[in-house]
């Protein structure tokens, strides 16, 4: 028994697939000689049948029956020759151009296998829709070295014959595909089918529209010559002067448009795929039933079997006209077209053709050939003795002939320009629909209307009645931000935890074209929206062809639907896929969609809208034309911080800002709660965060060198990458946020001390992670779980504050600690080395009962707890990143040596022995101050 095959067959059966053995003759077919496999096109084999087949070692391979019997299973194959010729890269580029990259990635991740010839099999299921048969989507002419002997024999008798070689094909209803791990006699080479990604239980499911879109894009890679279109049996003839006659059918193929052929019979143009167009058959509401424009002949290819057309057969415009208008009667169709003015005598050859190309072989190119055109002459007067002359034919020179050819070409091009302008004028009128012309109002009447006070839908962010463009970087969390916005609008909760929302009448309509319905449902459910009846969702993914609002009829249909649903605010997420579906470029034609979008909103009675769009990969502005920035009243930006090497970290902090009419919200840090998926403003800008990182280093320095002046601090960071301005800005930020305390020193210098971490406000850097906001309990858990070396340590026993300092500190404990960004304390004068908030040892008498907490240095120089002995072997030659360390002879604190011969801190004075203050009931007896 082939255990591996048997296990794979069992997994396939469990996944709802119809699995049968493959033949051993190398033809990649269902097994021969057994019962007909046709019955398995409509029913799945039982598990007993499968066990019976694969219990014996009679087969080397197995395959799946595609179609409805396997739950709508289809197979998309890129042949080995297509892979070798680089077709995958071209296909990927086309998919990206048409917004199908995500669909492709989804199905490739679900099931991808390699074939023995180097090709690719991709399996997927189609959710509903009409079944599709086996199709050859893209082919190319067979190359000389690829011809078989039989094909060469045919070419000997038919030299013009072109044999196709398949590049991309599918298996659909009633099809069969070999799957991994088939090997051995299953393929002529004996090689193995190998599973590369996914599995039978992870096969992706896509919509009918997505499947049809993939097939249409693949058809664009076909390079076979256009097949001869069916024509009427009448043959071309010649008139008495031997000019060719243009047949009505040929003339119709050149002049007719597919819209005038198909739309009168209920067909609808639903989507553009580059030069190709997708069509929807009568009686169907979405999807693609046919395509035109996939080849140079602009033929019609019909997928659906529910129409008058045969599937997979190319139809010219004339052939489609014959079938739709005359029931297949070619003679009647030809007569009707002739009566309509199609066909007729072809114009005679232009004797001047080719002159503009500089063709020296032309009859007028040389004087010797001028006699070949006796009718192209100019009259000349030969004066006789009576003053009268006879008209004599003078041959044209080459230069004169070229001038005539040039004038004719200009006339022909002028006609084309006029035709183009008229076509554009008519197209504009069609796009305009039935919109009423706005009235003309005099200025006095216009200004007589009083101005309404500025109102905001979202306080400070979104003026009432305005348009918002949310520009977001790739994977920056725009969908999460949209979810937060919807929740704030319908539940009237502050947006981002700060901006109040004004209640409104009606509903919020979410038009989403990026996520499927399941994911939209999951993400909105996680928002915890309470007033769910105040929002409505439209999933456009796979149905974008129905949102062609450039068409006035479709635009009015959508406006009516929005109005009847009671929607007064629209959120469109996002713009790029719609532009792709409509064949509009972001850099030139996005404005056409926005104009149509505004007209739809006005007709629907929608006063406010948000449109989501992507930023460029390298910038922080909306991708595409500047029109995308001119259109909105306000532009919101959502960006993700980049690392020093320019790369982005998925967990990097996110920043939000808003600018526009009556809106100016500077960049702010966002905090994210992954449980509730809620966002809140949690800090300042990226510049603030950079200053906080420099501030952390300054605080480390001040821990080792308390009481340092601003000049000493700046000089200590001379070789750092922050620069003097960066250090000074961070120092000022530390003072303002109360992370650093100051006092006056000698010569009225301002001295600085680091405040102990327990009383420091949170900095932007500490809130910068794109994660849940910190709570008091989480902060306490973080503190308790840290390594002991990172905990706040106390000053050793016997080095206490003086009584006055302790009294000041007791008073400061009764005052709430200000949050970052609040105004600094009122100025106060303190003696050097005697800061209330940054106590220093050695300035007061010893007191074993009181200890002064200080900020420990980062990475070294730790102080030991009063209840712990010092280390057995103190480190020798202590050093920090700011320089060598030594012990101050006055206060016994460690210090950074700033100058040669330095023996004490700059703020420490020589030893003095002041009389101790009288003890109180709260104090123990103080000893003499230690120098």
Secondary structure, DSSP 8 states (H G I E B T S, - for coil): --HHHHHHHHHHHHTT-EEEEB-SSSB--B-SSSS-GGGGGTS---HHHHHHHHTSTT-S-EEEE-BGGGTSEEEEEE-HHHHHTTHHHHHHHHHHHTT-HHHHHHHHHHEEEE-TTS-EEEEEEEESS------EEEEEE--GGG--HHHHHHHHH-TT---EEEEEEEE-TT-EEEETT--GGGBTT----EEEEE-TTS-EEEEHHHHHHHHHHHHTT-----------S----B-TT--BEE-HHHHHHHH--HHHHHGGGT-EEEEEETTEEEEE-TT--SS--EEE-SSTT--EEE--SSSSS-TT--B-HHHHHHHHHHTT-HHHHHHHHHHTT--EE-----TTTTGGGT-TTSTTTSGGGGGG-TTSEEEEE---TTS---EEEEE--HHHHHHHHHHHHHHHHHHHHHHHHHHHHHHHHHHHTT--------HHHHHTS------EEETTTEETT-EEEEEE-TTSSHHHHHHHHHHHHHHT--BTTTB-B---SSEEEEEESSS-HHHHHHHHHHTT-S-GGGEEEEE-TT-GGGG-TTSHHHHHHHHHHHHHTTEEEEEEE-HHHHHHHTT--TTTTHHHHHHHHHHHHHHHT--EEEEEEEB-SSSSSBSS-THHHHS-SEEEEEEE-B-TTS-B-TTS-EEEEEEETTEEEEEEEEEEETTTTEEEEEE--HHHHHHHHHHHHHHHHHHHSTTEEHHHHHHHTTTSTTHHHHHHHHHHHHHHTTSEEEEE-GGG-EEEEE--GGG----TTTT-SSS----HHHHHHHHHHS-GGGS-----TT----HHHHHHHHHHHTS----TTS---------TT--SSS--TTSSB--TT--------TTS-----TTS---SS--SS-EETTEEEEE-TTT--EEE--STT--S-TT--S----------TTS-----B--
